[in-house]
Amino acid sequence: MDLLATVFLMLEDERRPALFLGTSSDRIGSPEGTQCYYATVAKRLGAWPVAPYVSLNWSEWDDGFNVPFGAHIDLSRGFGLQPMYDGDRGHLLAMWSGERVNVTAIWAWFESAGLAVTVGF
């Protein structure tokens, strides 16, 4: 079982970015049981509906550092896009967020499609 944890060290405000540390399973396609450990900085760009992020990531699979990055783009009515680079390959997420339900479609490596649905109680 992979550990998933995130600790926010600093929340984003008008002047400063969010800063957080975390661990999760390594990137898509990694061998089962490999973890990554990361520090991430993210900041919404003023009135623009874009929030880029960049991470410094230690990958057990790579046995070294990589630099994932991307941006969340708010479209409207709960819809968003998130192009991303995981430190090795690119992906695209399309998402919709409702009051208690989130749906995310992923185009992993721009080759394989997937779908995630989360429900809050």
N, C-alpha and C positions, 0 to 999 in steps of 0.2 A: 504494500500500500504506500502511495506517495503522500508526503506531507504537503499541505497547502496552507501558508500563513503569510499575512501581510501586516506590517506595523507602520503606521503613519508617523513620521517624525515631525513633519511640518505640513499643515494644511494650506492649500492655495488661498491667496487673497488677491486683491487688486494689484499689488506690487510684487509679490513673491510667488514662486511656483510651489507645487506640492512636492514633497520629498518622502519616499517610503522605501523600506527594506522588506524583502520577502524571500520565500522559497516555494518552489512548486516542482511538479514533474518537469523534466527537461522538455525541449521543444517537440513539436509534432514529428513523429517518425523516430524518436529516440527509443533506445531499448528500455523495456519495462524496468522500473526501479531506479532509473537515473534521475537525479535531482539537479536543479539549478538554484543559485542564490544570487539575488540581484539588489541593486540600488537604482531607483528610478526617479527621474525628475519629470514633471508634467506641468503644463501651464496653458490655460485658455488664452487665446490672443485677443484681448480686449473685447470689442463688440463683435468680432468675427466669430462664426460658429465652428471654429477649429481649435482643437487642443492637442498640440504635438507632445510627444514624449520621447525620451531616450533613456536607455538603461546601460549600466555596466553589469554584466552577467557572468558569473562563474558557472561553467557547464561541466558537470561530471562526465558527460558523453565526450566532449571535446578535451577534457582535462585541461581546460584553459578558459581565458576570457573571450567573450564576444560582445558585440554592441547592438542589441535590438533597438529598433526605433519605429515610429509610425505616428499616426494622428487620428483622433476621433473627429469626425465631421458630423455635426448635427444638421439634419435636413429639415424636417418639420413634422409635427404631429407624432412625435415619438420615434421617428425613423432616423437612422444614422448609418454612416459608412466608416470603416476603419481599415485603410490600407496599412500593412505592416511588413516589416522585415524582422525575422526572428533571430538574426545573427548568422544565418546560413541561407535561408530561402524566404521568398515573399508569399504573402497570403492576403486575402481580402475578406473582411467580415461585413455583412449587411445585417442590421438589427432593427428590431421594433421593440419598444418598451411600453407596456401598459401599466395599469395600477398595480396588478399582482402577477402579471405574466410578462416574460421576456422571451423573444424568439430571435435566435441568431443563426444565420446561414453563413457557412464558411466555404471559401474556395481555397483549399490548402494547396500550396505550391503552384497555384493557378492550374491545377490538374485534377484534383479530387474534391467533390462536394460533400458537405456534411450539414447537419442541422442540430441545434441545441434548443431545448425549451426548458425554462425554469418557471416555477410557480411558487409564489409566496403565500403563506397562510397567516 
